[in-house]
Amino acid sequence: MLGVLREEDFVKAEPAASDLVAEVHSPRYVRVVQALSEGKPVPGSHVFGFASSDNPPFRGMFEASLAVVGASVAAAQAVMDGVQVAVNLAGGLHHARREEAAGFCIFNDPAVAIHVLKQKYRRIVYLDIDVHHGDGVQWLYYRDPQVLTISIHESGRFLFPGTGHPDEIGEGEGRGYSANVAFGRYVDDEAWWWAFQQVVPPLFRWFQPEVVVLQMGADPHYTDPLAHAMLTTQGWLRAVQWVVEQGIPIVATGGGGYSLPAVVRMWVLALATLKGVPVPNFIPPQFELHDEVQTLYDSDVPDLPERMRQVGRQFTEQSVDELKQYLRPYVEWGGTHEKASGSVPQHP
């Protein structure tokens, strides 16, 4: 209806091979997921993350998880074959670890996509703009200097998964190749974008990535019920636009998002931006949530007391300072360190 996608833009992806997934997750974990998916009893399955309400075992979860991974692998392969941008909105399941399901994530499709991309590229950036820390991808590549993981998220002091602090910068050969921008509660568009600009562009200049894996979680929106960020659709979109402007091949995935009117609008805008397609700022009346939202961009900004905005800015500024100090032995930041502005950008 908005002209963003055409039928020829879609490619059918095959489920990922379990052997490929077992090169990122452990073979034992893959077997456990398959057994639980078939309804078989697995003693000690809670050790693998299947005791919480976030990840209850269900029949068919093995096949469903392989399908999600397969789409991200297909996107990675398409980029390796010369496509500039490939997207799997069903993906972005960034919390799954080597032997543990977590946060609604069973297999870590961005991590498997990175594993595939390493066949061709020597310098891969994983950039995560979900409101939750991209912990699974970080830990899976924590010792790998070929992969620079950057996550901009609400601090683990306040939000699941409780990680992603400025001192998590990698280990061994991968030390210096992990960066976490942990912002404070009530962060607004301006403070969030300030933090992004302080950290992400310098890291790209330093690392010189050949390809980007972009996790586009939509849960930093101010209407999302699971977090405390105060971003608008247009505030969040600036990160996607910045990545596009770098001219580097992009494998993009979806991610979190628990406010349906926000998720739909943000991903429509993200897809249009990734494709370079202009999109009108309105919601077609056929959209079933049309009574709730009529425009893609937010016409109003969150109504927050200035004191709460200041709390978010101050925490974010301190976090950026700490991150720069931890990475200073590895990264030349350059420039001056300005404070976040108090103004809030208007929609286009």
C-alpha positions in Angstrom: 0.0 0.0 0.0 2.9 2.4 0.7 5.0 1.0 -2.2 8.0 0.0 0.0 8.1 -3.6 -1.0 7.4 -5.4 -4.3 6.8 -9.1 -4.9 10.2 -9.5 -6.5 11.8 -8.2 -3.3 11.0 -11.4 -1.4 13.2 -14.5 -1.6 12.2 -17.8 -0.1 14.8 -19.0 2.4 15.4 -22.6 3.4 15.7 -23.5 7.1 19.3 -23.5 8.3 21.1 -26.8 8.5 21.4 -28.0 12.1 25.1 -28.7 11.5 25.6 -25.1 10.6 23.8 -23.9 13.8 26.0 -26.3 15.8 29.1 -24.5 14.6 27.9 -21.4 16.6 25.8 -23.1 19.4 27.1 -26.3 20.8 26.1 -29.6 19.2 24.7 -30.7 22.6 22.5 -27.6 22.8 21.1 -28.2 19.3 20.3 -31.8 20.3 18.5 -30.6 23.4 16.4 -28.1 21.4 15.4 -30.8 18.9 14.5 -33.3 21.7 12.3 -30.7 23.5 10.7 -29.7 20.3 9.7 -33.4 19.8 8.2 -33.5 23.2 10.9 -35.8 24.6 11.9 -35.4 28.3 15.3 -33.9 28.8 16.6 -34.1 32.3 18.2 -30.9 33.4 16.7 -28.9 30.5 16.5 -25.9 32.9 20.3 -25.6 32.6 19.8 -24.7 28.9 17.4 -21.9 29.6 14.1 -23.7 29.2 12.8 -23.3 32.8 11.7 -19.6 32.5 8.4 -18.3 31.1 10.5 -16.5 28.4 11.4 -19.7 26.7 8.9 -22.5 27.4 9.5 -25.6 25.2 6.9 -26.2 22.5 6.4 -28.7 19.7 7.9 -27.5 16.5 10.3 -24.9 18.1 13.3 -26.6 16.5 11.9 -26.2 13.0 10.7 -22.7 13.7 14.1 -21.7 15.0 15.9 -23.2 12.1 13.6 -21.3 9.8 14.4 -17.9 11.4 18.2 -18.7 11.3 17.8 -19.8 7.7 16.4 -16.4 6.6 19.3 -14.6 8.2 21.8 -17.0 6.6 20.1 -16.4 3.2 20.4 -12.6 3.8 24.1 -13.0 4.6 24.6 -15.1 1.5 22.8 -12.6 -0.7 25.1 -9.9 0.6 28.2 -12.1 -0.1 26.8 -12.6 -3.6 26.8 -8.8 -4.2 23.4 -7.5 -2.9 23.8 -4.2 -1.0 21.1 -4.8 1.6 19.2 -8.0 2.7 16.7 -8.1 5.5 15.1 -10.7 7.8 12.6 -9.0 10.0 11.8 -12.3 11.8 15.4 -12.4 13.0 17.4 -10.5 15.5 17.2 -13.1 18.3 20.2 -11.8 20.0 19.9 -13.2 23.5 20.6 -16.8 22.8 24.0 -18.0 24.0 26.1 -20.9 23.0 24.2 -23.3 25.3 21.3 -21.3 26.6 18.0 -20.0 25.4 17.1 -16.6 26.8 14.8 -13.6 26.3 12.5 -15.3 23.7 15.5 -16.4 21.7 16.4 -20.1 21.1 19.0 -19.9 18.2 21.0 -16.7 17.7 20.4 -16.0 14.0 22.6 -12.8 13.9 25.5 -14.8 15.3 25.1 -17.5 12.7 24.8 -14.9 10.0 28.1 -13.5 11.2 29.7 -16.9 11.2 28.7 -17.3 7.5 29.9 -13.8 6.6 33.3 -14.6 8.0 33.9 -16.9 5.0 34.3 -13.7 2.9 34.9 -10.7 5.2 37.7 -10.0 7.6 36.1 -7.1 9.4 32.5 -7.4 10.4 30.5 -4.9 12.6 27.5 -6.1 14.5 25.5 -3.0 15.5 22.5 -3.5 17.8 20.0 -0.7 18.4 17.5 -2.8 20.3 16.7 -1.4 23.8 18.1 -4.6 25.3 21.8 -5.5 25.3 22.8 -7.8 22.5 24.5 -10.1 24.9 24.3 -13.4 23.1 26.1 -12.0 20.0 28.7 -10.2 22.2 29.6 -13.3 24.2 29.8 -15.6 21.2 32.3 -13.2 19.6 33.9 -11.8 22.7 37.4 -13.1 21.9 37.2 -12.5 18.1 39.0 -9.5 16.7 37.3 -10.1 13.3 34.0 -9.0 14.7 33.4 -5.7 16.4 30.1 -5.8 18.4 28.5 -2.5 19.3 25.3 -2.3 21.3 23.4 0.8 22.3 20.8 -0.2 24.9 19.2 0.7 28.2 21.7 -0.1 31.0 21.6 -3.6 32.5 21.3 -1.9 35.9 17.6 -1.3 35.0 16.7 -3.8 32.3 17.1 -7.4 31.1 19.6 -9.1 30.5 21.5 -7.2 33.2 24.7 -7.0 31.1 26.2 -4.6 28.5 28.2 -2.4 30.9 31.0 -0.1 29.6 33.8 -2.3 31.0 32.7 -5.3 28.8 35.3 -4.7 26.0 36.3 -8.2 25.0 38.9 -10.7 26.1 42.1 -12.1 24.7 42.6 -11.3 21.0 39.1 -9.8 21.0 39.9 -7.2 23.7 38.9 -3.8 22.4 36.4 -5.2 20.0 33.3 -5.0 22.1 31.6 -1.6 22.9 28.5 -1.0 25.0 26.6 2.3 25.1 24.5 1.8 28.2 22.0 4.7 28.4 19.9 5.7 31.3 16.2 5.4 31.9 14.0 8.1 30.2 16.7 8.8 27.5 15.1 10.9 24.7 15.8 11.3 21.0 18.5 13.9 21.5 20.5 12.1 24.2 20.3 8.8 22.4 21.5 10.2 19.1 24.2 12.2 20.9 25.5 8.9 22.5 25.3 7.1 19.1 27.4 9.9 17.4 29.9 9.9 20.2 30.7 6.2 19.9 29.5 4.6 16.6 31.1 6.8 13.9 34.6 6.8 15.6 34.5 3.0 16.0 33.5 2.6 12.3 36.4 4.9 11.3 38.8 2.9 13.5 37.7 -0.6 12.5 36.9 0.1 8.8 34.2 -2.6 8.5 33.6 -4.4 5.2 30.0 -5.4 6.1 27.4 -4.5 8.8 25.0 -6.8 10.6 22.3 -4.4 11.9 19.9 -5.5 14.6 16.9 -3.2 14.4 14.9 -3.8 17.6 12.0 -1.4 17.8 11.6 -1.5 21.6 13.4 1.8 22.3 10.1 3.5 21.4 8.4 5.5 24.2 5.2 3.4 24.0 7.0 0.1 24.5 5.9 -1.6 27.8 9.0 -3.5 28.6 11.6 -0.7 28.8 12.0 2.9 29.8 13.5 4.6 26.7 11.6 7.6 25.3 12.5 7.5 21.6 10.2 8.5 18.7 10.1 6.6 15.4 12.1 9.4 13.7 14.6 9.5 16.5 15.4 5.8 16.2 15.4 5.9 12.4 18.4 8.2 12.3 20.6 5.3 13.3 19.4 3.2 10.3 19.8 6.2 8.0 23.4 6.7 9.3 24.3 3.1 8.6 22.9 3.3 5.0 24.9 6.5 4.4 28.2 4.6 5.1 27.8 2.7 1.8 28.7 -0.7 3.4 26.8 -3.9 2.6 24.1 -4.5 5.2 22.5 -7.6 6.7 19.6 -6.3 8.7 17.3 -8.1 11.1 14.3 -7.3 13.2 14.5 -7.6 17.0 12.4 -6.7 20.0 9.3 -4.6 20.0 6.2 -5.0 22.2 4.1 -2.0 21.1 2.5 -3.1 17.8 1.7 0.3 16.5 5.3 1.4 17.1 6.9 -1.8 15.6 4.9 -1.6 12.4 5.7 2.0 11.8 9.4 1.7 12.7 10.1 -1.3 10.5 8.2 0.3 7.5 10.4 3.3 7.9 13.5 1.2 8.3 12.7 -0.9 5.2 12.0 2.3 3.2 15.3 3.8 4.4 17.3 0.6 3.6 15.9 0.5 0.1 16.2 4.2 -0.5 12.4 4.5 -1.2 10.6 7.7 -0.3 7.5 6.9 1.8 4.5 9.2 2.6 4.0 10.1 6.2 0.6 8.5 6.7 -1.0 5.2 7.7 -3.4 3.7 5.1 -7.0 3.5 6.4 -7.0 -0.2 5.7 -4.5 -0.7 8.5 -6.4 -2.2 11.4 -4.6 0.1 14.0 -5.5 3.2 12.0 -7.6 4.5 14.8 -4.5 4.5 17.1 -1.9 5.9 14.7 -2.3 7.9 11.5 1.3 8.8 10.6 4.6 6.9 10.4 6.5 9.6 12.2 5.4 10.5 15.8 3.7 13.9 15.8 4.1 14.2 19.5 7.2 13.7 21.7 7.0 12.0 25.1 5.7 14.3 27.8 8.3 13.9 30.5 9.2 16.2 33.3 12.6 17.9 32.7 14.0 16.4 35.8 13.5 12.9 34.3 15.1 13.9 31.0 18.1 15.2 32.9 18.4 11.9 34.8 18.5 10.0 31.5 21.0 12.4 29.9 23.4 12.5 32.9 23.5 8.7 33.2 24.1 8.4 29.4 26.9 11.0 29.4 28.6 9.1 32.3 28.3 5.8 30.5 29.8 7.2 27.3 32.7 8.7 29.3 33.4 5.3 30.9 33.3 3.5 27.6 35.7 5.9 26.1 38.1 5.4 29.0 38.0 1.6 28.8 38.6 1.6 25.0 41.1 4.4 24.9 44.1 2.0 24.7 42.6 0.7 21.5 40.7 3.5 19.9 41.7 7.0 19.1 38.5 9.0 19.8 39.7 12.5 18.8 37.5 15.6 18.8 35.9 17.3 21.8 33.4 15.7 24.2 30.2 17.8 24.2 27.3 17.3 26.4 23.9 16.1 25.1 21.6 18.9 24.1 18.3 19.5 25.9 16.3 19.9 22.7 14.2 17.3 21.1 14.1 17.0 17.3 10.8 17.3 15.4 9.5 14.9 12.9 10.4 15.5 9.3 
